[in-house]
């Protein structure tokens, strides 16, 4: 039988392991398996997709239920991909792709777009948006970024990424920029394959890295990794698992002290290429704080158990998990302690929002 102290230690390690996971699920209500997961230890947060959206009032109730599942001591990240254009989980307003916002190239238009979009997310109970894309659309053959990017100029992308981020933060929505160190010059979709960017460091610094560095200087607190291989920095592992890229460039060189979140660990760029425990081990050591696992409950549970085991087997992972938990708590303190002024649910798809979207589309469409 375990001694009381060992039980306490195991409970804390479970808590830290769960605090490294953002999980998704199917359906319009919280499934029993997600309630069961949270009972063992509440996750850092949840991600909703189109499969979870029936209509705005239902989304609000679902997010309220997820808050209840986690408990008041563990306020969850309640997140969605609401970039505009192709990546738009809530469809009441036809938000345009950010390329059209970049084509207009007026920061006030960008800020207003981000503010109105944030109003809708707040009304439905979200606190985090996996947007904007900070990738530079430097490869016309790219199958996954394209018009999700503000444009093909690093300086233009940087201006609008920072304006979008600042407007969301001002309205109380946490912004996450993605996909570090840059997914814009790939010719493969990382959902399906492992892309490789064959560029030398000077070219990467002038193009891919530039918007991320400027966003860090502007105060971004959440950055998502790319499941992309950059041989100039690391010939063996994609950015999500690369100590050279995440610790060496993002943490040490750029001085970033916010949260690093992986792209979805179910994507075929990483899943099945290495054992899950190796992926988590290397990613944690590289600097990843949070792991997105967007639908597979078995994988979510396996990742949780692996993260507990890594702490038990290596004191370095204890230290890393404590540091990640502190970053999560800092994010909560910054954004959750003083709740933003609420939005009314009828703003979602309102005439004002539709008119602004139509204006952007008419002026910015390429």
C-alpha positions in Angstrom: 0.0 0.0 0.0 1.3 3.5 -0.9 2.2 5.9 1.9 0.1 9.1 2.0 3.0 11.2 0.7 3.4 9.0 -2.4 -0.3 9.2 -3.0 -0.1 13.0 -2.9 2.9 13.0 -5.3 1.1 10.7 -7.7 -2.0 12.9 -7.6 0.0 16.0 -8.3 1.8 14.4 -11.2 -1.6 13.4 -12.6 -2.8 17.0 -12.2 0.3 18.3 -14.0 0.0 15.7 -16.8 -3.6 16.7 -17.4 -2.7 20.4 -17.4 -0.6 19.7 -20.5 -3.6 18.5 -22.6 -6.2 20.3 -24.6 -8.7 17.8 -25.8 -11.6 17.5 -28.3 -14.6 15.2 -28.7 -17.6 14.5 -30.9 -21.1 15.8 -30.3 -23.1 18.8 -29.1 -22.9 17.8 -25.4 -20.1 16.7 -23.1 -19.6 12.9 -23.5 -19.3 10.7 -20.5 -15.8 9.7 -21.5 -14.7 13.4 -21.2 -16.4 13.7 -17.8 -14.5 10.5 -16.8 -11.2 12.0 -18.0 -11.7 15.2 -16.0 -12.5 13.2 -12.9 -9.1 11.7 -12.9 -7.6 15.1 -13.4 -9.0 18.1 -15.3 -7.3 19.0 -18.6 -5.9 22.4 -19.4 -8.7 23.0 -21.8 -10.9 21.9 -24.7 -11.2 22.6 -28.4 -14.4 22.6 -30.3 -14.9 21.9 -34.0 -17.8 22.1 -36.5 -18.9 18.7 -35.2 -19.7 20.4 -31.9 -21.7 23.3 -33.3 -25.4 23.2 -33.8 -26.2 26.8 -33.1 -24.8 29.7 -30.9 -27.0 29.1 -27.8 -26.0 25.4 -27.8 -22.3 26.3 -28.1 -22.7 28.6 -25.1 -24.3 25.9 -23.0 -21.6 23.4 -24.1 -18.8 25.8 -23.0 -20.6 26.4 -19.7 -20.8 22.6 -19.2 -17.1 22.2 -19.8 -16.4 24.9 -17.1 -18.5 22.8 -14.7 -16.7 19.6 -15.7 -13.3 21.2 -14.8 -14.5 22.8 -11.6 -13.9 26.4 -10.5 -10.4 25.7 -9.3 -9.3 24.7 -12.9 -10.8 27.2 -15.3 -10.3 25.7 -18.8 -9.0 27.1 -22.0 -12.2 27.1 -24.2 -10.9 27.2 -27.7 -11.9 27.1 -31.4 -10.2 27.7 -34.8 -12.0 30.8 -36.0 -9.6 32.3 -38.4 -12.1 33.3 -41.1 -12.4 31.9 -44.6 -11.9 28.1 -44.9 -11.1 27.7 -41.2 -14.3 28.9 -39.6 -16.1 26.6 -37.2 -18.9 29.1 -36.4 -20.7 30.0 -39.7 -23.3 32.6 -38.8 -21.0 35.4 -40.1 -19.2 34.7 -43.3 -15.8 36.0 -42.0 -13.4 36.4 -44.9 -10.0 34.8 -45.2 -7.2 36.9 -43.7 -5.6 37.2 -47.1 -8.4 39.6 -48.0 -7.9 41.6 -44.8 -4.1 41.8 -45.7 -5.0 42.9 -49.2 -6.8 45.9 -47.8 -3.7 46.6 -45.6 -5.4 49.0 -43.2 -4.7 48.2 -39.6 -8.0 49.7 -38.4 -9.8 47.2 -40.7 -7.8 44.4 -39.2 -8.5 45.5 -35.7 -12.2 45.9 -36.3 -12.4 42.5 -37.9 -10.6 40.9 -35.0 -12.8 42.8 -32.4 -16.1 41.8 -34.0 -15.0 38.2 -34.4 -13.9 38.2 -30.7 -17.3 39.6 -29.7 -18.9 36.5 -31.2 -16.6 34.1 -29.5 -17.1 35.7 -26.1 -20.9 35.6 -26.6 -20.6 31.8 -27.1 -18.4 31.3 -24.0 -15.0 30.9 -25.6 -11.8 32.5 -24.2 -9.2 31.4 -26.8 -8.9 31.5 -30.6 -6.3 29.5 -32.5 -5.7 32.5 -34.7 -4.2 34.4 -36.4 -2.0 32.5 -38.8 1.5 34.1 -38.7 2.8 32.0 -41.6 4.0 33.9 -44.6 2.4 32.5 -47.8 5.7 32.3 -49.6 4.9 29.1 -51.7 2.0 29.4 -54.1 1.9 25.5 -54.2 1.2 25.3 -50.5 -2.0 23.2 -50.0 -2.7 24.1 -46.4 -1.9 27.8 -45.8 -2.7 29.9 -48.9 -5.3 32.6 -48.1 -5.2 31.8 -44.4 -2.1 34.0 -44.4 -2.3 37.8 -44.5 0.0 37.8 -47.4 3.4 37.0 -49.0 5.4 39.8 -47.4 6.8 39.1 -43.9 6.5 42.8 -42.9 2.8 42.9 -44.0 2.0 39.7 -42.2 3.7 40.9 -39.1 1.8 44.2 -39.0 -1.6 42.5 -39.3 -0.8 39.6 -37.0 0.1 42.0 -34.3 -3.0 44.2 -34.9 -5.3 41.1 -34.9 -3.7 39.8 -31.7 -3.9 43.1 -29.9 -7.6 43.6 -30.8 -8.5 40.1 -29.6 -6.5 40.5 -26.3 -8.2 43.9 -25.8 -11.6 42.2 -26.0 -10.6 39.4 -23.7 -9.9 36.6 -26.2 -6.5 34.9 -26.0 -4.8 34.9 -29.4 -2.6 32.0 -30.5 -0.3 32.5 -33.5 0.8 29.6 -35.6 2.6 27.6 -36.9 6.2 28.2 -35.6 8.7 28.5 -37.2 6.5 28.8 -40.3 4.3 26.6 -42.5 4.1 28.9 -45.4 6.7 27.4 -47.7 5.6 23.8 -47.5 4.1 21.9 -50.5 2.6 19.1 -48.4 -0.3 19.1 -45.9 0.9 18.1 -42.4 -2.5 16.6 -41.6 -1.5 13.9 -44.1 2.3 13.9 -44.5 5.5 15.3 -43.0 6.4 18.5 -44.9 10.0 19.6 -45.3 11.2 23.2 -45.8 14.6 23.2 -47.5 15.7 26.7 -46.8 18.9 28.1 -45.2 18.9 30.0 -41.9 19.3 33.5 -43.4 16.2 32.9 -45.7 14.2 31.4 -42.8 15.1 34.4 -40.6 14.1 37.0 -43.1 10.8 35.3 -44.0 9.4 32.6 -41.8 10.7 33.7 -38.4 10.1 37.4 -38.8 6.4 37.6 -37.9 6.9 35.4 -34.9 9.7 37.4 -33.5 7.8 40.6 -33.9 4.7 39.1 -32.2 6.8 38.0 -29.3 8.1 41.6 -28.9 4.4 42.7 -29.0 3.5 40.4 -26.1 2.0 37.2 -27.6 1.5 34.5 -24.9 0.5 31.4 -26.9 2.3 30.0 -29.9 1.5 26.8 -31.8 4.2 24.6 -33.3 4.5 23.3 -36.9 4.7 19.6 -37.6 7.3 20.5 -40.2 10.9 19.4 -40.7 13.5 22.2 -41.1 16.8 20.4 -42.0 18.8 23.7 -41.7 18.0 23.5 -37.9 17.2 19.9 -37.2 17.6 17.1 -39.8 15.9 14.4 -37.6 12.8 15.9 -35.9 10.0 18.3 -36.9 9.7 21.6 -35.0 7.3 20.2 -32.5 9.9 17.8 -31.3 13.0 19.9 -31.9 15.0 21.2 -29.0 17.1 23.3 -31.4 14.1 25.1 -32.8 11.8 25.5 -29.8 14.4 25.9 -27.0 17.2 27.3 -29.0 15.4 29.7 -31.2 12.0 30.4 -29.6 12.9 30.3 -25.9 16.6 31.3 -25.8 17.2 33.5 -28.9 13.8 35.2 -29.0 13.3 35.2 -25.2 9.8 33.8 -25.4 8.4 33.0 -22.0 4.8 32.2 -22.9 3.0 28.9 -23.6 4.0 26.7 -26.5 1.3 24.4 -27.8 1.7 21.6 -30.3 -0.4 21.3 -33.4 -2.8 18.3 -33.2 -0.8 15.2 -32.2 -3.2 13.1 -34.3 -1.9 14.6 -37.6 -0.1 12.1 -39.8 3.1 14.3 -39.9 3.8 12.9 -36.5 1.4 10.2 -35.5 2.8 6.7 -36.0 6.2 8.0 -37.1 7.6 7.7 -33.6 6.2 6.0 -30.4 3.9 8.4 -28.6 6.1 8.4 -25.4 9.1 9.4 -27.5 7.1 12.2 -29.2 6.0 13.5 -25.8 9.4 13.1 -24.2 11.2 15.0 -27.0 8.5 17.7 -27.3 8.5 18.4 -23.5 12.3 18.6 -23.5 12.2 20.9 -26.5 9.8 23.3 -24.7 6.2 22.3 -25.5 3.8 23.1 -22.6 0.5 21.9 -24.0 -0.5 19.2 -26.4 -3.6 19.3 -28.7 -5.3 15.9 -29.1 -8.4 16.8 -30.9 -10.6 13.8 -31.1 -9.2 10.4 -30.2 -10.1 9.5 -26.6 -7.8 6.5 -26.5 -4.9 8.7 -27.6 -5.8 11.3 -25.1 -5.8 8.8 -22.3 -2.5 7.2 -23.5 -0.9 10.6 -23.6 -2.0 11.4 -20.1 -0.6 8.1 -18.8 2.7 8.7 -20.8 3.0 12.2 -19.3 2.5 10.8 -15.8 5.1 8.1 -16.5 7.7 10.5 -17.8 7.5 12.5 -14.5 7.8 9.3 -12.5 10.8 8.0 -14.5 12.9 11.2 -14.9 13.1 14.1 -12.5 13.8 16.4 -15.4 10.2 15.9 -16.5 9.0 16.8 -13.0 10.8 20.1 -13.4 9.5 20.7 -16.9 5.9 19.9 -15.9 6.1 22.4 -13.0 7.4 25.1 -15.4 4.6 24.4 -17.9 2.0 24.5 -15.1 3.3 27.9 -14.0 3.0 29.3 -17.5 -0.6 28.0 -17.7 -1.4 29.7 -14.3 0.2 32.9 -15.6 -2.0 32.9 -18.7 -5.1 32.3 -16.5 -4.1 35.1 -14.2 -3.7 37.5 -17.1 -6.9 36.7 -18.9 -9.3 35.0 -16.4 -9.0 36.9 -13.1 -10.9 40.0 -14.5 -13.5 38.7 -16.9 -14.1 40.8 -20.0 -17.3 42.7 -20.5 -19.7 40.0 -21.8 -21.1 40.0 -25.3 -24.8 39.4 -26.1 -25.5 36.2 -28.0 -27.5 38.0 -30.7 -24.2 39.6 -31.9 -23.4 36.3 -33.6 -24.2 36.7 -37.2 -25.7 40.2 -36.6 -26.3 42.7 -39.4 -23.4 44.8 -38.2 -21.0 41.8 -38.4 -22.3 40.7 -41.8 -22.0 44.2 -43.2 -18.4 44.4 -42.1 -17.6 41.0 -43.5 -19.2 41.9 -46.8 -17.2 45.2 -46.9 -13.9 43.3 -46.4 -14.8 40.8 -49.0 -15.7 43.4 -51.6 -12.5 45.4 -51.0 -10.0 42.7 -50.3 -10.9 39.8 -52.6 -8.0 39.0 -54.8 
